[in-house]
Amino acid sequence: KSSQTNACDSPEDYRVEYTKDYNWITQLIAPPYLKNSPAFPFLSSYFPDCVGMSATDMEVFSQSKAPDMPAYLSPFVTSDQSEPARCFQPGAMDELEQAEFPEFSKIPTLYLAIRNICVTLWNLNPKKWLSHERCGPFIICRGMTRIWCINSLSNVLWHLTRRGLINFGLLSLPKEIDFMPKDVLPQV
């Protein structure tokens, strides 16, 4: 028998409650960076910190390259093309995003990082429903910021899905996935 206790049996640290307030993130002196983002190979021509991530393992990333995809499936605008449909400026929020997430408009770095991960994962496998469970393991950053990012993920997924930017096509909503944030469900 092991003498280890289950981590879930321990009480949650009281500071975790602070991360549930969206204003908490504005109190950080410098934005934390996501590690090993799947968006990196698509964004190698951009300055990494402008898209909410930092290449912390340069050896891995120097060998990374974007998978061979048709140009019409590229998730991000490149410098040599006009803005095609369903492509994102990786380092900027569009008007609809700013309206939906005003709390991110002054400091959009983490929102952009979360959004870029979601868009990348969708483009890498558009035949599979993009859920919180699929995206969560790719949001890797230090400290309590990860809790804040994971809590924000549902709203970002819901926004992108509602706009028809992810989770569209011949997909049906899996029964076990509850992707809609609780605060937007109608009260019965």
Protein Blocks (a to p, Z undefined) as FASTA:
>chain_A
ZZbdcfklpccdfklmmmmpmklmmmpfbdcddehiaklmmmmmpcfklnopacfblmlm
mmpccddddfklpfbdcfkbccdehiacfkbccfklmmmmmmlmmmmmlmmmmmmmmmmm
mmmmmmbccdfklmmmmmccehjllmmmmmmmmmmmmmmmmnopgogajddcdfklcfbc
fklpccZZ
